[in-house]
Amino acid sequence: MMNRDFASSGPEKSGVDALSKGEIDCLYFVADGLGSKDIARRLDISPHTVDARLKAACAKLGTKSRFHAASMLRDAVRPAPDVTVTSAH
């Protein structure tokens, strides 16, 4: 029997980098305003699977809100523009 040392298999991923493709797909649809049933239809999976993926994504991102998780993903992929606000006179 082989003894595998999983700790040396590479650095742990965290945040958005830790998300699976399925979790990312579900979050993109959440960002578009779709609910679990609509996401399930689009991805041809069950609503239970959608909810499980979103729950896992939220846990990885440290949030309880699927909408916050979707926002975090969006910001990581497309950061907010660097805009300087000036007062109008």
C-alpha positions in Angstrom: 0.0 0.0 0.0 1.4 3.4 -1.0 1.6 6.2 1.5 0.8 9.5 -0.3 1.8 12.8 1.2 -1.0 15.1 0.1 0.5 18.1 1.8 3.4 18.1 -0.7 1.1 18.0 -3.8 1.2 21.8 -4.2 0.0 25.0 -2.6 -3.6 25.2 -1.4 -5.8 27.3 -3.5 -8.0 29.9 -1.8 -10.7 32.4 -2.7 -11.8 32.5 -6.3 -8.9 30.3 -7.4 -10.4 27.4 -5.3 -13.7 27.4 -7.1 -14.5 24.5 -9.5 -15.8 25.1 -13.0 -19.3 24.1 -11.9 -19.3 26.5 -9.0 -18.1 29.3 -11.3 -20.8 28.5 -13.9 -23.5 28.7 -11.2 -22.2 31.9 -9.8 -22.2 33.6 -13.3 -25.9 32.7 -13.6 -26.6 34.1 -10.1 -24.9 37.3 -11.2 -27.3 37.4 -14.2 -30.2 37.1 -11.7 -31.2 33.5 -12.3 -32.6 31.3 -9.5 -31.6 27.7 -8.8 -34.3 26.1 -11.0 -33.4 28.3 -14.0 -29.7 27.7 -13.5 -30.4 23.9 -13.3 -32.3 24.0 -16.6 -29.5 25.9 -18.3 -26.8 23.6 -17.1 -28.9 20.4 -17.4 -28.4 19.5 -13.7 -30.7 19.3 -10.8 -31.6 22.3 -8.6 -30.2 20.4 -5.7 -26.8 20.2 -7.5 -27.0 24.0 -8.2 -27.6 24.6 -4.5 -24.8 22.3 -3.4 -22.4 24.1 -5.8 -23.4 27.5 -4.6 -23.1 26.4 -1.0 -19.6 25.1 -1.6 -18.6 28.3 -3.5 -19.9 30.4 -0.6 -17.9 28.3 1.9 -14.7 28.7 -0.2 -15.2 32.5 -0.4 -16.2 32.9 3.2 -19.7 34.3 2.6 -23.2 33.0 3.3 -24.8 35.0 0.4 -24.7 33.6 -3.2 -25.1 37.1 -4.4 -22.0 38.3 -2.5 -20.1 35.3 -3.8 -21.2 36.1 -7.4 -20.0 39.7 -6.8 -16.7 38.5 -5.5 -16.2 36.4 -8.6 -17.1 39.2 -10.9 -14.7 41.6 -9.1 -11.9 39.1 -9.2 -12.3 38.5 -13.0 -13.1 42.1 -13.8 -11.9 44.5 -11.1 -13.8 47.7 -10.6 -12.4 50.6 -12.7 -10.0 52.9 -11.0 -12.0 56.1 -11.0 -11.1 59.3 -9.2 -14.2 61.2 -8.1 -13.9 64.9 -8.2 -16.5 67.4 -7.0 -18.2 69.6 -9.7 -18.1 73.3 -9.2 
